[in-house]
């Protein structure tokens, strides 16, 4: 049901700003693969892969998450021949999955047991995950992905909330770590 140009009101009363990609209505933002050839759109418990050139569906990443996919993020581009094009997805139940975007294959997973709100891949070996807490606070976890098939929970990221655009986090040696969360 449309709500005066502000999005769609779902049956549970939530108002969402969905995006439309090749006929697929997605509640959460899609991600472009590092190579720019594929678009990954979360829809329900699945992540659909589309050609960026033709907008045709290529595949659906399998196995599906156990709950609604809330975020997807492409990893850094690999210039070596035959290397994977990493992608990470997160769900409302806290599942974080690492995929090979080229092969549409699951490489590894981790269960954070808290809803995933946003993902960012700022460095080759690190994924930042904004997760919800029971007291409605948001915590940013650092996931080590130096081995794509064995993601591991790292340290929590010191967090300063500033009014800003979409989730943005920078993590690096000697740099101030910052996260701006949507209002």
N, C-alpha and C positions, 0 to 999 in steps of 0.2 A: 504494500500500500504506500503510495507516494505521500510525502509530508511537505507540501508547499515548497519544493525545490531544495529542501535541506537534507534529502536522503530518503531512505526507506525505513518505515517502522516495521520491525519484525513481530511475529506473533507473541513473543515474550515481552514486548513493549520497548525493546532497545531500538534506538535510532542509529542507523549505519549509513556511511557514505560509500556505497559499493562502487566498484569499477567494472566496466564491461570489456572483456577481451575475447574476441572471436566467438561471441555468443554466450560466454561464460560469465555469470555475475559473481564477482568475488568481493567478499566483505573486507579483506585485508589486501594491502599493497603487494603488487607483483615485483619480481626481481629479474633483472636482465643478467644473463650469464656474463662472466668476465670477458669472454670472446665476442660477445654481442650477438651471437647467432640464435640464442634461445631466450624465451621469456617463461618464467616459472610463476604460476598463479595459484595461491592456496584457495581451495574451495571445499568446505566441509572438512573431512579428515584426510583429504587427498591434496596432492600438489600436481597440477597439470603443467605439461611442458608444451610450448607453442613455438613455431618458427617465427623469429623476429622479422623475417623477410616476407613470408606469405600469410602469417597469422593463423596457419593451420595447426591443429593439434598434432603433436608428434607422439606423445605418450603420457602416461600417468605414472608418477613415481610409486613403486610398490616395494614393500608392503605399505599400506596406508597407516597413518598414525591411529592411535587408539581413541583420540578425541579431535576436536576441531583444530586445524592448523591456523595459528595466529600470526606467524611471521616466517618470511623466507629472506635469505641474503646470499648473494654470490660471493665466493672467495676470490682471492687474487688470481690474476691471469698467469698461467705457466707457459713459458716460451719453449721449453724443451719438448722435443718430439715424443708423442705417445703418453704425455703426462695427463692426469685427470684435470677436469675443470671443476673445482669444488663448489658445493652449494650446501647451505645449512638451513634446516627448517625447525620450527619450534611449535609446540601445541599448548592448548589450554590446560592439559594435565601435566605439563612439565617435560615432555619428551623433547629431546634435542637430537636431531639426526643429521649426519654428514653424508652427502651424496656425491657421486661422480656425475656431473651434469651431462657430460658427453655420452656416457654409457647408460645413464638413467639407472644407476646401481647404488644400493645402500652400502656405504663403507663402514659406518660405525654409528653408535648411538649412546646416549647418556640420559638418565632420568633425574631431573632436578626436583621433582615432586612439588613444584610450584608453577602456576601458570606463566608461560612465556609471553611477554608483551612486545618485545622488540629484539632484533638481532643486528649486530654490526660486526664486520670482519675487517678490522683496521690494520692488522699485520698478518703476514703469512702464517704464523704459528699461533695466532690468538683470535678467538671469537668472543665478543662481549654479548652477554645475554641479560636483558632487563626482565626480572621475574617479580611476581607479586607475592606479598606476604599476607598473613592472616589479618594483620592490623591495617591493611590497605596501603602499606608502604611499598616502595619499589626498591629492589636491591639489584645491583649489577654484578654479575658473576663473570669471571674470566675463565674461559674454557681453553685448555691447551690442545692444539690440533697439529702439533708437529708430526704426529703419526695420524693421518686422516682416519684410519681404521680403528683407532683407539683414543677417542677424545677423553680428556681427563679434566675434572674440576680443578681449577686453579684458585688463586686468591680472590677475595672480594675486592672490587674496585672502589677506591674512595670516591664519593659522589658529592658533587655540588649541583644543585638544581638551579637553573637559570631559565628565565622566560625565553623561549626560542621556538624554532621550528620543530621538525620531527626529531625523534630520538637521534642524537649524534654523540658519539663518544670517541675520544682519542686516547690511546694508551701508548706510551712510549717512554723509553729511558730518558730521564731528565726533563720531560715535559709534564706540565700540570695536567692531570687527568680530569676530564670534564664530561658531564652528561647533561644534555638539555632534553627535558621530557615534554611531551605534548600536554596541553591543558585539557 
